[in-house]
């Protein structure tokens, strides 16, 4: 059975439990035009999660959850660069973390990365029979059912928080009265960043880390009265997509980042100048395609650029990008450097070396 499709058509909880039915090993790949994650399974259990997002690095997780100070983290990262060792191993060797604490932090880090997927509104997914080096995987797997339950809680809780923090244009400021509660390391970082009023997206750009944990901390500070809402700006075009932390953290993330020769991940906006040509599946057991999706696919006839196809209706941009991703993954989409009518008009002679090279 092929596992491929769009988020929303199948619940993420069901996707996480699918490999367990046949005790499959491999990677569940979930991606958008800007992000990609790989959830690794061994015999149906979760043993790892990789992300192309540097803000989801292990170093960020350790720093924001109080496992390590910034100074000790930077020392460890510098050592990682010189020795090539992984961050968790280096912190244990330096005596900063015990082996037990390092394992617990790594398991929590993997769980958070997977739970973050429950907050993705768009994207496509597929399953690959692919596992990285065993040394980067958890020695004690995570139960997919438990992770799915936690991810569902994240989704419900985020919806509740967004009733107050309605969008990223909410402007926050420190309250005048001191925080009477016991602040977590992440909450302390949020308060420290509020030396002046900040929009929510600007504040996140300074704090980093899991977007959900950030929202959760801001909401907790609001409830305790440690932070106030100053005003509500327009949502605008600001994005809470992750930005770089600093050079060392970026280098630390590179030990897990997916931008390798094998797992190249590109923003589809880079491909806007190409002209997609869709090849309709003739397989008897091909999955049915809805009339609206089929109409969009047939417009990919090589005469229109990807930009024209996706952006002619801005309200459906992300949905159409998901469809493009899905067809690329299935190998049913060709990207032409020029419109197909132009290529055909050149004929098959010396004026068209491209056609001679690829079509004979």
N, C-alpha and C positions, 0 to 999 in steps of 0.2 A: 504494500500500500504506500503510495506517495503522500507525503505530508507537506503540503504547500498551499498558501492562500493568503488572504488579507486579514489583518487584525480586525476584530469586530464580527467577522463571519464565524469565528470559533473563539470561545472564551480562552483566555490565557491559562486559567486554572486547568482546563481540559488539555491544553497543549502540554503543560508540565507533567501531566499524568499519563499522557499517551505513550511515551517510551517504556513506562513500567508494565504495560500490558503484555509486551513480548520481551521484557527485560533487555531492551535495546541499548546499545552504546553508540555514542556519536554526539553531534552538536545540533541543537535547535538554534537556528540563526534567525534573528529578528532585526529588521533594518528599515530605516527610512532613507530619504535622499541625503540626510546629513549624519545619521548615527547608525551604528551597528553594534549588536551584542551577540555573543555566542554562549549559550548555556550548555555545559557539557554534562553528559550522562554516562554512567557506567552501570550496565545491567539495570537500567531504569531509575537509578538514583542520581541526584545532582552532586557532581564532584567539582564543579568550577563554573566560573562565569567571567568572560573576558569582554572588555569594552574598549572602544576607540576613544573614549573620553578621558583626558588626563585628570579632570577633577574627581573622577571616581577611582583614582589610584589608591593603593593600600596606604601610602604615606598620608594622603588627605584624611582617610578614615581614622588612622591612628592619632593624627593630630587633633582632629575635631572631636574625638571621643575621649581625649585625655589620657591615652596610653603613653604618649611621649611628648616632650616639649619640642618646640620649634628648633631650638639649638641642637638637641640630641638628634632630631630627625635630620637636620642638615648635615651633621657630622656623619651620620650613617649613610646618607645618600652620597656624600663625597667618597666614602669608602667603597660603596657599591660601584661607583664609576671606575675606581682604580682597580678593583679586584674582579668585577664582573659577577659578584655574588648577588643573590636576591635580597631584597630589603628585609624580609622577615628573618631570614637566616642571619643576616648581619646584626640585627638588633638583639638576637639571642646570643650571638658570639660576643657582643659588646657588654652583655649583662644588663641591657636596658629592659628586656622582656624575658620572662621565664618561658621555656618551651610550651608550657600549658597556656600561658597568657597569649602567646603568639598564635597558637592553634585556635583559641577561642576568638581572637580578633579576626583571624582569617576567615573563620566560618561565618561570623557576623557580617563581614565585608562581602562575602559571596552572596549571602542571603539578601543583603540590601541591594546589591546590583540586580538580582533577579526580581525582587519586589518592585523596583523602579519601573520595570516593564509594564506593570499593571496600570501605570499612569500614562502610558503612551496612547494617544488617541488614534494614530494612523500608523501604517507600516505593513510590511509583508513578512511572511515567515516561510521557512523551509527546513528540512532536516537533512543533515549530511552525516555520512559514516566517517567521522573525522574526530580524532582526539589528539591533543597536544602531548608534549613530553609529560609522562606521569609525575615528574618531580614538581610540576606546577599545579597539580590537582590535590584536592582534599584527601587526606588519608581516611577520614571518617566522613562518609557521605551525608548529605542532607536529605530528609524525607520530602519528596515533591508535594505530598498532601499538606504537610505542615507549612511549607513555603507558600503554597497556593492560598492557604487560609490567611497567612500574614499579608500576602500581597493584596488580597481582597479587602482586608482591614485598611490597608494603606489607601486604597481607592475610595472606600467609604469615608474615611477620615479626611482625605483631601477635599472631597465634595463638601463636607461640613465646614472645614476651615475656609474654603472659598466663598462661603456665604458671608464671611466677614472681610477677608482679604480678597475682594472680588476680582481684582486683576493686578498686574504688576505695576500699575500706576499709583497704587496706594502709597502715600508718603508717610513715613514713620519718624518719630523723634523719641528721645529718651524722656521718660516721665521725671517729674521733679522730685518725687518721693523715692527713697531707696528701695531696691528690690528686697522684700521681706522673705522670699523663698530661697531655697538652696539651688543656685543656678548650676546647670550642667556646663561642661567646657564649651559646648557649642553655643549655649545661651550667653555665656560670658563673652564669646567672640562677637556675637550679634550686638550686644550692648556696647562693647568697645568700639565697634565700627560706626556707631551712631553718635559720633562727636558732633555731627550736625544732622539735620533732617535728610533722609534719603528715600528715594523711591524704592519699592520692593525689589525691582530688578537690579538697581544700582547697588543695593545692599547685598544682594546675593553675589554680585560680581566681586565683592570684597571678601565675603565669607566662604563661598564655594561649598563643596561637599554634595551630599545627596539633596536634591531639590525638596523631597518630601520632609526629610529631617530638618531642613532649614525652615520650611513653612510651619512644621510642628513646633519648633523652638520659638519662632516669632509669635505664634498664636498663644503659647504658654506664657510668654512674657506679657502679652496683651491682657490675658486673663488675670495675671497677678498684679497688673498695674505698673509694671516696670517699663513698659513701652506704650506710647500713645499713638493714635492715628492723627496726624497733623492736618491732612487734606487728601483729596482724591484728584489726581491728575488724569489726563486722558491716557488710555492704554497705550496709544501710539504704536510705533514699530519696534519698541524695545523688546528684547528677547531674554528669557532666562536660560538660554542655551549656555553651556559652560564656556568660560574663557580660561586662558592659561593662568596658572598660579604664579610660578616663576620657573626659571630655567632648570633648577635642580629637580623640582617636582615633576616637570615635564620629562626629564631624563629618567626619573624613577618609573614613571608610567610607561615608558617605552619598553620596559621588559615584559609588559603585558599587552601593549597596544597592537592593533590588528593591521596596521599599515605595513604589511610585509609583501614580498613578492607573491606570496601564496594567497594572502587575504587582502587584496587591494580594495580600499573603500574610497569612492569618489563622490563628491556632491554632483547630483545629476544636472545642476545648473551649468556645470562645465560642458555638458553635452548639448546645450540648447541649440547650437549652430547646426547640428546634424539633422538629417531627414529620416525619420524612422519608417521602416517598411515591415509590416506585420505579415507573418506567414500563418495562415489559419491551420489549426490542427486537423488532420484527417484520420486520426486514430479512432477506432471504434469505441474504445472505452474512455475517450477524453471527457473531462468533466463538463457539464453543461455551462454555457455562458449566458448571462442575462442579456436581454435585448439592448439595454442601455450600454452595457459594457461592450457588447459586440459592435454596436454602432460606433463607439469611440475607437475600437481596434481597427475597424475598416477605414476610418479616416486616416490611419497611419499607413498611407499608400505610397509614401516616398515623395509626395509632392509638397508637403508642409513641414516646416521645421518643428522640432520638439517644443521650442518656446511657443510657437503659434498654437500648437495643439493644446498645450497645458494651460496657457495663460489667457485664452480667449474667454474663459469664465473664471475669474479670480476666486470666486467662492468655492470652486471645486478643484483648485490647484492641487492640494495635497492628495485628494482622492485619486486624481488622474496620475500623479507621480507614483502612487502606490501601484497602479495598474501597469505603468511602464516598467517599474522595478520587477514586478511579477513576471511579465512576459520576457524581460531580459534574462531573468534567472532560468526560465523554462527553455531558453534558446529559440524563441519564436519571434524575435525582433532583430532586424538588421538595421544598422545605423549607417546611412549613406552620407558621403562628404558633400554631395551636391544633389539637387532635386532629381528624381528619377527621370522626368521628362527631358531635362537637360542632358543627362547621361545618354539616354536613348537617341536624342537628336544628333549627337556626335557620331553615331553609327559605330561600326566595328573596325574602321580603318585606322590609319596612322594618327588621325585626330583624336582618337580615344584610346590611349594606352591603358587607361584604368580598366576599361571594359575588356580589352584583350587579355590583360593580366589575370583578371578574376573570373571571367566568363568564357574565355577561349575564343 
